[in-house]
Amino acid sequence: MGWNYRTYHKYSVEWSVHKMSAQIFDEVDYNVYRLNKIWDKIESNPVQLTEAPHEYDFDSYPKLDTKAALDILDIIYQQNSYMLYKEPWYKYLFIRLKKDIKRGFVSMINIQPTMLQKTIRFFSPLLSLFSGIEMFKDALDKTNMFYETCIMGVYNSYKNKMLIVVNYIDKSQVSLDMLKTILHEYCHFYARKHHDLYVNLFEDMVGKFYKEVIKATSIGFKLNIDRVTAQRLYECIMKWNFYKLDNLKAKKHNFQKCIEEMSEIHEEFTTAYINMLSSRIEYKQDDSYKNSAEIMRQAYSVISDPTIAAHIVQVIYNYQEYYCADEIIAVMSFYKPNYKPYLQMLESLV
């Protein structure tokens, strides 16, 4: 085989994909190992609500038993019942949480307000690759939010369980934004465990997003992509990022196959796609990073509005979208929680 441009491009793509796969997926394996050890410790020691947790280590916080968790959930729900009229998703989410606590899918720990910051900081590096907690990194210095009732969720796809972290303050209103992290994590759970329904409910949203990514990339990088080629790229991205069953092990394979097939369709687009993802992961602040931010803004504008899209790009790194379609759905749940497919999702989970 002669050494020519296509050969060089092929090996260049393979190396870039190998490097990014290690950055994205191999690091996750180690972090999941750490998370699972903590999770096992929490699960092994259920306590009543009256027992105070230790102050020094997050992993010393044992989970509440079923009755205590349901009691807290009922109190929070009743204290914030005014939201039932303007936020239908609130009712759907609490009904779902009660069912999942009873069947053991959801565990809950109650921590003191001063520990919530430490908890988010603890989980953020472990789960930033597949968690909605990253959304709140800018809120860590806003200490006032930690002295109201805050409740947030972390989904562990390896164990197929969710951990609910709550700092319950008697007679206070719930932090609605933090509550949305639970809806965000349910989106990831739904994509993995109810895949066919997930595809039916969210195909239109995801499809519009990726079509705009292709169009905006073509314009932004001045690529010559005709309509037939754009359709082939779209089908490739949807096949490997959306239609395929999604878990952390499959995700790595799907990502590699997507890039490999994409490269056969259009080399320049693939190079741009890889460079944008790499710049977001490594936070390079180069031209690819800036182009990626603009392309993500345009793609989110298509499925929301310009104001929401601008805010998303401002507060999120926006790299999971390149290989993880359910991140698009999970991110949008923060902004459109009453969108009918989200309510249908919460109703249909079993």
ZIFENQUI-V353338 format. One line per field, one symbol per residue. burial: 1 if it has 9 or more other C-alpha atoms within 8 Angstrom, else 0. A space follows every 10 residues. Layout:
burial: ???
This chain:
burial: 0000001111 0011011001 1101111100 1100100110 1110011010 0010000011 1111100111 0110011011 0011001111 1111011101 1000111111 1110111111 0011011100 1111000001 0000010111 1111111001 1111111100 0011100111 1111111111 1101100110 1110111111 1111111101 0010000011 0111011111 1100110001 1101111111 1110111011 1111111111 0000000111 1110111111 1110110111 0110000111 1011111111 1111001100 0110110000
